[in-house]
Amino acid sequence: MRDFSADHRWLSINTATVRKSRGVEQPLTGIIEACVQRGIRAISPWRDQVAAAGLPVISKLVKAHGLELSGYCRGGMFPALDAAGLKAAREDNRRAVDEACELNAACLVLVVGALPGALAGKAAHKDIALSRSQVSDGIAELLEYAKASKMPLAIEPLHPMYAADRACINTLEQALDVCDALDPSRTGALGVAVDVYHVWWDPKLEAQIRRAGKDRLMAFHVCDWMTPTTHLLEDRGMMGDGVIDIRRIRGWVEAQGFAGYSEVEIFSSGNWWQRDSAEVLDTCIARHRGAV
């Protein structure tokens, strides 16, 4: 297992972590510059942040600073109520692949979606099996496009509390079942993003990480689970402040040969987004050395 205590060369910042500074939305250009000033070598930006700044602007900035992208957030949201919705999802995901290619991302992270309409507050139906079928079909179709573009796809299983609205793939086992069904020869085109926030609780986690192996482990995301959790989406903790044994999970991942970035992804409307982003980045560096 790698020693992170001496430096932060393997730290990546998911730009959601410093999306807000003292409650105010921050431009992605400024986030990038703040990371570069601190010797942070990698980021994982969100598509809406890239769109707000302009893809050409961000592409130029990333290349000028020699930054790497540990991933690109995000594709997915495949399920829909009708053919028009499925077509829109397909087209949007192809655009996501194109953007990821322009930014030379290590992978496009997929948050697969769930019951149509649930994210807006009213699910159109209760057939989660149908949604999972549409997810599998959507990934299969996107995979062909992504292969041609040489952009790996990383399925991110989300905690079961998101099964209705954000992702109906909720365990690493489920994600790997899809990978094995669609990419049985392990071409390197399809894998998983392991986010400790979503999977730390799973009694099968160590075994499923072994099952994934080096060729399926495409991204590793870190933060912490706070007790009590006060918000289902926006109460993630800084590494070391909660109950996740992050270092043990990293050990499992690295035992399979993963040698990429540990990507800090924190949504925290009541805490870290209320702080100055400089403090947040400096804390990420310190905790990456001491708690990851």
Secondary structure, 3 states (H helix, E strand, C coil): CCCCCCCCCCEEEEHHHHCEECCEECCHHHHHHHHHHCCCCEEECEHHHHHHHCHHHHHHHHHHHCCEECCEEEEECCCCCCHHHHHHHHHHHHHHHHHHHHCCECCEEEECECCCCHHHCCCCCCCHHHHHHHHHHHHHHHHHHHHHHCCCEEECCCCHHHCCCCECCCCHHHHHHHHHHHCCCCCCCEEEEEEHHHHCCCCCHHHHHHHHHHHHEEEEEECEECCCCCCCCCEEECCCCCCCCHHHHHHHHHHCCCCCCEEECCCECCCHHHCCHHHHHHHHHHHHHHCC
